[in-house]
Structure formats: structure tokens, C-alpha cells
């Protein structure tokens, strides 16, 4: 499968208290559909007079965005959104959150750990503390987004197209030809953080499903980590996902280099504009049909809040973006294939 990632918004505290949504999004396209999706999008671009140029979401109006979404609805792909309302944030709160997360990187180190690991984590800790609040906010949302992408795409496609789990191609929208601080943050910090996350919280998997294509990314350790050992009460081997392997094929490209990046830019920008009340319902009304139901207790549109020590999901019912979040929730496609028994293992 091919996964395209982009962001929309300024990720800074606004001057007014009006809702100011920034978001990161991913468009997940199965390999067997990618070329057809690209051909259909090329036809749309030609119709609009953009045959030889890249298309940016901010330049499209409601009818054009509606056409893009309608085109993508012909394929069994997924769209994921993580957002934050910057009007509810405060710089001192983001700073506290950042320092707290940086300290966690080394809190479990002991003299028994390899010197190279200690040095690497301390270097990451120093870089994280020095990261601007704007860049850190983007990083937190990106971390949450990728966790959701991995969980939802694996569980969704193992029921429908299990062969898609044999290859993951990640394409991140690059803002410059040179590696930016945000892009460097992916390799230096986000990849290790994802591995740590899935050691603590293994993927939810469907018992009896065909994971044969995904087995290459599954490993068995001799014993669970200490915190899990306290829960299970023994030292049985446990299976974990090698996220470094899953995300090995990761590249940073500009949107003129891949049509998938232009598509995710359109969808991400549409979501951000809609949540900020700057895109009419007629343009985004079918966007939810590209998303998939979240696990119980979660929202399809993840709304992150950094004011506390940990990111937490906010309710959207009483905010400007409430109608968008609730409509997407209502129209999201079901996670479990029709007729499949609801037998989940975690």
C-alpha cells in the first residue's frame, strides 16, 4: 500500500480566540488501485486546465473538491485526520508537554544499557528540548496520525486485501529540496517513538485473518517489557511489530513529484478549511466516506490537546468544527467486513 502524508495550518497560537484548526492527514491507497487513481485524477486536472501543473487544495472551490472526493470514493482507500485547535493551546503548556516528553526518553536508562543507545537517546532528548513549539506540535500530531494509520490500515485491509500488508510505501510532503528540521525529526525521533509505542500497545489484530503477508514485520521477543510483565504475571515470549521495517520505505518528495501528494494536500486542506468554517458543506459532505470507524472510545477525527501532560482527545460537539467531526463520524465506513464475526484479539 502507498501512504501519503501532508499537513495544513500554521500550528501556532492565533491572536484571536476563534477556532484555529491545524491538521495532519494521510491518504492510504492500495497498490492495486494506485495507477487507476492517478489516471482518474489526471483526467480531472485536464478538465480543470491543470494538466501540466500541480494542484494545491487551497486553490480549489467546493465543486472541484466534491469531484475529487467522488472520484476517490470509487476505490477502497482510506483517509486519516489528526487535528488540533490552536486557540485552546498555550505556549507555556506546550513547552511543559515538550519537556515532559523529552525527560521520558531517558528515564528508564540504566548503567546496563549500551553506551551507543544512551548517547543516541540523550542526543534526541537535547534536540527535542530545543525544538520550537510549532515544530513540536506538528511532531505530536504526526506521531498520533501514524499510530492510527498503522492500526487502522492493517486491521482494515487484512479483511479485504491482505496482500497489501506486504509492502508499505510512505511519502511525506517535503517543503524544500533540502531536509527541513521537521523532516529530520521523523528519522531522529518519530521512528523510535513509534517503535516504543507499539511495544507498549500492540496492534489490535483479528483472530483467524490472513496475516501471512504481514508476518515479515512481526517478531517474537524472549519476554515482554517490565511494565507488561507486571500485567501478565509471567515471562512468556510476546509478538511485536517492527515499525522500522514497516516504515523502511519512507521518502520526502515535493507534490509535483507524486500525484498522491497532490491528492492528500487537497483532502487535508479541505478538512482544515471545513473545520475552520471556510469551506461549505457541499464541498466536503462526502469526505467521511473515505474514512473508517475508529475503535471504541476514539473519534474518527482525532482532536489533540497539549495543555495537559499527555495529549488527550477533545470532544467537538460544542465547537465550530463539531458538525464536521460528527458528520465524518456518521459517514465513516465500517471497520469490520460485513458478515465477519466480531472476534478481536489485542
Secondary structure as UniProt FT lines:
FT   STRAND          2..8
FT   STRAND          21..29
FT   HELIX           31..48
FT   TURN            51..52
FT   HELIX           57..59
FT   HELIX           62..72
FT   TURN            73..74
FT   STRAND          78..85
FT   HELIX           86..88
FT   HELIX           91..104
FT   TURN            105..108
FT   TURN            111..112
FT   HELIX           115..130
FT   HELIX           133..160
FT   HELIX           162..166
FT   STRAND          169..173
FT   HELIX           181..185
FT   HELIX           186..190
FT   HELIX           191..200
FT   STRAND          205..206
FT   TURN            207..208
FT   TURN            212..214
FT   HELIX           215..217
FT   STRAND          218..221
FT   HELIX           226..232
FT   STRAND          238..241
FT   HELIX           243..246
FT   STRAND          249..253
FT   HELIX           255..257
FT   HELIX           259..275
FT   TURN            276..277
FT   HELIX           281..284
FT   TURN            285..286
FT   HELIX           287..290
FT   TURN            296..297
FT   STRAND          301..305
FT   STRAND          312..313
FT   TURN            317..318
FT   TURN            320..321
FT   HELIX           322..331
FT   TURN            338..339
FT   STRAND          344..345
//
